[in-house]
Amino acid sequence: MASIDLHGFVVDLKSHVGDHGFHVADDRHYVETYSNRQHWEVEMHPERGCGGPLSVVMTLEAEARTLIDFEDDLYKAATESDLSDEIIVPLTFTFMLPPLVDGPDLLVLTTELAAIGGIDLPLRVTMLDASEVVSSKPERTINIEGRVDLPLAHMYRGEDALCDLLERACEICTFLLEQAPVWLDEVF
């Protein structure tokens, strides 16, 4: 399973996000001992929002079976261009804000974010209202998640620089930072 260097890809990606307006705050790599599934998390925030309310977690996941399938494909392919684009790993961006005092309308927010993410970074937007007690005003939490599938063949050939994807993520951060003061009823 050493035919593709996913760890090296994540290291390069951490360096690359800085070119697109992000600061990396922390990173973690997990390996499940019973399945050999690997999971990388990179915590970052937009350069423009240092000390602000927005954080982003970028996650790359790889199942052991997927890596074995890619290795099998690599041995069967006559050339690198013959590699299948069907063997993929998911890359997920999760945008997080603290609980909101005056949260937005879900439909409006989803529509505005869909226009920014486009087809390059499709977004799933969910909200949760929670109250500690019945008489208290609920806190609204927004979860925004974008997921793209990265073909391992493109990573192996070094074709995906992910610039467009990172630019979209940065535009989403800019939008959220502009809206956050209203939603949080604060000034940042």
C-alpha positions as CSV (number, residue, x, y, z in Angstrom):
1,M,0.0,0.0,0.0
2,A,3.0,2.3,-0.5
3,S,2.3,2.9,-4.2
4,I,0.8,6.4,-3.4
5,D,2.1,8.8,-0.7
6,L,-1.1,10.2,0.8
7,H,0.8,11.5,3.8
8,G,3.1,13.4,1.5
9,F,0.1,14.7,-0.4
10,V,-1.4,16.0,2.9
11,V,1.9,17.7,3.8
12,D,2.0,19.4,0.4
13,L,-1.6,20.4,0.7
14,K,-1.0,22.0,4.1
15,S,1.7,24.0,2.5
16,H,-0.5,24.9,-0.5
17,V,-3.4,26.2,1.6
18,G,-1.2,29.1,2.8
19,D,-1.0,30.3,-0.9
20,H,-4.8,30.5,-0.9
21,G,-5.3,32.6,2.3
22,F,-5.4,30.1,5.1
23,H,-3.3,29.6,8.2
24,V,-2.9,26.0,9.5
25,A,-3.5,25.7,13.2
26,D,-3.2,22.0,13.8
27,D,-3.2,18.6,12.1
28,R,-3.8,15.0,13.0
29,H,-3.3,11.7,11.3
30,Y,-5.3,8.6,12.5
31,V,-4.9,5.0,11.6
32,E,-7.5,2.5,12.7
33,T,-5.7,-0.6,13.9
34,Y,-8.4,-3.1,13.0
35,S,-9.1,-1.8,9.4
36,N,-6.0,0.3,8.5
37,R,-8.3,3.1,7.5
38,Q,-6.5,6.4,7.5
39,H,-7.9,9.8,8.3
40,W,-6.1,13.2,8.1
41,E,-7.5,16.3,9.7
42,V,-6.1,19.8,9.1
43,E,-7.5,22.6,11.2
44,M,-7.1,26.0,9.7
45,H,-8.7,29.4,9.5
46,P,-8.8,32.1,6.9
47,E,-5.9,34.6,7.0
48,R,-8.4,37.4,7.0
49,G,-10.2,36.0,10.1
50,C,-7.3,35.4,12.5
51,G,-8.7,35.5,16.0
52,G,-12.2,35.5,14.5
53,P,-15.1,33.1,14.9
54,L,-14.6,31.0,11.8
55,S,-12.5,27.8,11.6
56,V,-12.2,25.2,8.8
57,V,-11.4,21.5,9.1
58,M,-10.1,19.8,6.0
59,T,-10.3,16.0,6.1
60,L,-8.9,13.4,3.8
61,E,-10.0,9.7,4.3
62,A,-8.6,6.6,2.8
63,E,-9.9,3.0,3.2
64,A,-7.3,0.3,3.0
65,R,-9.4,-1.5,0.4
66,T,-9.3,1.7,-1.8
67,L,-5.5,1.8,-1.6
68,I,-5.2,-1.9,-2.5
69,D,-7.6,-1.4,-5.4
70,F,-5.4,1.5,-6.6
71,E,-2.2,-0.6,-6.3
72,D,-3.8,-3.4,-8.3
73,D,-4.8,-0.9,-11.0
74,L,-1.3,0.5,-11.0
75,Y,0.2,-2.9,-11.6
76,K,-2.3,-3.7,-14.4
77,A,-2.0,-0.4,-16.2
78,A,0.5,-0.3,-19.1
79,T,1.1,3.5,-18.7
80,E,0.1,6.1,-16.1
81,S,-2.6,7.4,-18.4
82,D,-4.3,4.0,-18.3
83,L,-5.0,4.4,-14.5
84,S,-8.7,4.4,-13.6
85,D,-10.2,7.7,-12.4
86,E,-12.9,5.7,-10.6
87,I,-10.7,5.0,-7.5
88,I,-11.2,8.0,-5.3
89,V,-10.7,9.3,-1.8
90,P,-13.0,12.0,-0.3
91,L,-11.7,15.4,0.7
92,T,-14.1,17.3,3.0
93,F,-14.2,20.9,4.1
94,T,-16.2,21.7,7.3
95,F,-16.8,25.4,8.1
96,M,-17.6,26.1,11.7
97,L,-18.9,29.1,13.6
98,P,-19.8,29.4,17.3
99,P,-23.5,29.2,18.2
100,L,-25.4,32.1,16.6
101,V,-27.5,34.7,18.5
102,D,-29.4,35.7,15.4
103,G,-29.0,32.9,12.8
104,P,-29.9,33.2,9.1
105,D,-32.7,31.7,7.2
106,L,-31.6,28.2,6.1
107,L,-33.0,28.3,2.6
108,V,-31.4,31.8,1.9
109,L,-28.1,30.7,3.3
110,T,-28.0,27.5,1.4
111,T,-28.8,29.3,-1.9
112,E,-26.1,31.9,-1.3
113,L,-23.5,29.4,-0.4
114,A,-24.4,27.2,-3.4
115,A,-23.7,30.1,-5.7
116,I,-20.2,30.5,-4.1
117,G,-19.3,26.8,-3.9
118,G,-20.7,26.0,-7.3
119,I,-20.1,22.6,-8.8
120,D,-16.5,22.6,-7.8
121,L,-17.4,22.5,-4.1
122,P,-20.9,21.3,-3.5
123,L,-22.1,22.2,0.0
124,R,-24.4,20.7,2.5
125,V,-25.8,23.2,5.0
126,T,-27.6,22.1,8.2
127,M,-28.8,24.0,11.2
128,L,-29.6,22.8,14.7
129,D,-31.5,24.8,17.3
130,A,-30.8,23.7,20.9
131,S,-32.2,25.0,24.2
132,E,-30.9,24.2,27.7
133,V,-34.3,24.7,29.2
134,V,-37.7,25.2,27.7
135,S,-37.8,28.9,28.7
136,S,-34.4,29.9,27.2
137,K,-33.9,31.2,23.7
138,P,-32.5,28.5,21.5
139,E,-28.9,28.6,20.2
140,R,-28.6,28.1,16.5
141,T,-25.6,26.1,15.2
142,I,-24.7,26.0,11.5
143,N,-22.9,23.1,9.9
144,I,-21.5,23.7,6.4
145,E,-19.7,20.8,4.8
146,G,-18.3,20.5,1.3
147,R,-17.1,17.2,-0.1
148,V,-15.2,16.4,-3.3
149,D,-13.9,13.1,-4.6
150,L,-10.2,13.1,-5.5
151,P,-9.2,10.4,-8.0
152,L,-6.0,8.6,-6.8
153,A,-4.8,8.5,-10.4
154,H,-4.7,12.3,-10.6
155,M,-2.9,12.5,-7.3
156,Y,-0.4,9.8,-8.5
157,R,0.3,11.7,-11.7
158,G,0.5,15.1,-9.8
159,E,-2.4,16.6,-11.8
160,D,-4.6,18.0,-9.1
161,A,-3.2,21.2,-7.6
162,L,-6.6,21.9,-6.1
163,C,-6.3,25.7,-6.6
164,D,-9.8,26.2,-7.8
165,L,-11.2,24.2,-4.8
166,L,-9.1,26.1,-2.3
167,E,-10.2,29.4,-3.9
168,R,-13.8,28.4,-3.5
169,A,-13.2,27.5,0.1
170,C,-11.6,30.9,0.7
171,E,-14.6,32.7,-1.0
172,I,-17.0,30.8,1.4
173,C,-14.9,31.9,4.3
174,T,-15.0,35.5,3.2
175,F,-18.8,35.3,2.9
176,L,-19.2,33.7,6.3
177,L,-16.8,36.3,7.9
178,E,-18.9,39.1,6.4
179,Q,-22.1,37.7,7.8
180,A,-20.8,36.5,11.2
181,P,-21.1,39.9,13.0
182,V,-24.8,40.1,12.3
183,W,-25.4,36.4,13.2
184,L,-23.3,36.6,16.4
185,D,-24.5,40.1,17.3
186,E,-20.9,41.1,17.8
187,V,-18.2,43.1,15.9
188,F,-15.0,41.3,14.8
